[in-house]
Amino acid sequence: MPRILSIVRHLSRLRELLEARQLARVLDALDALNRVKGDDAVILAVVDPSVGSDRDLAIETADGRLLVGPDNSLMALTWNSSGGVKAAHEITSKDVVVGPVSASFHARDVLAPAAAHLAAGRAIETLGPRLDPAGLVSLMLPEPAVQSGKIECEVLDLNRFGNVLLNARESDYLEAGLDSVDLVGVDATSGSATARRVATYADLPSGDWGIILDPRGWLSVIRGNPANAAEGLGGVQPGDPIWLTAPRELRA
């Protein structure tokens, strides 16, 4: 039975998604959805602002996932969350690539045909020459600095509601001991707030601050509707520093 084929549509025209860190999270989220359908899904990623200059890749991950997309770091979070790269091949096979190849439309002429062949059961090694995984364009998210009573992290992403996604996870929150306090200080360079840990958005009255765990395990700073957490922290943007702290008297 053919594998499921999933597509992230071409989004390079959307300025707010051109930051590679945000694009990679789009694919990582899609991967989570595909796992509900089954691990035999082939993921085709087509977000390539520099189309034509990046190598066209087919990736097999350590846990058997198949990824197809440009060599521009878009798929890095997904292969990292799948145990790393087991095999990487550049898509060059003449009986896969549909010629003549458009310099600006590799999605149609190279990537989509390769994904379709994989979905039909074709072996990945027949798509083109094997590549050294160490030479692939990767993406390393910055790690938060965690100490007792404090997490120094940064903004990974924002959504249209003003929720502030951080590069900190549940394990960081527990390591800092912030789970043992009722209120946590949230400080940015141009704004600050006091938030409490909540399980759902509905737990917050309008305007109140909260810290929530997103479905992929990242912490987010949020506010009860219709308030906007990003604006309340001084208009933070991806890459800006954020400090989560316990009350001073409880810090070690």
MOBELSUL-V219902 format. One record per run of one state. SS is the DSSP state (h for helix, s for strand, l for the rest). FROM is the first residue (numbers start at 1). TO is the last residue. If there is no record, write none. Layout:
[[SS,FROM,TO] [SS,FROM,TO]]
This chain:
[[l,1,4] [s,5,8] [l,9,14] [h,15,17] [l,18,19] [h,20,37] [l,38,41] [s,42,45] [l,46,55] [s,56,61] [l,62,65] [s,66,70] [l,71,75] [h,76,81] [l,82,84] [s,85,90] [l,91,105] [h,106,119] [l,120,123] [h,124,126] [l,127,129] [s,130,131] [l,132,132] [h,133,135] [l,136,144] [s,145,147] [l,148,149] [s,150,158] [l,159,163] [s,164,169] [h,170,175] [l,176,177] [h,178,180] [l,181,183] [s,184,188] [l,189,190] [s,191,197] [l,198,200] [h,201,203] [l,204,208] [s,209,213] [l,214,217] [s,218,223] [l,224,228] [h,229,232] [l,233,240] [s,241,245] [l,246,247] [h,248,250] [l,251,252]]
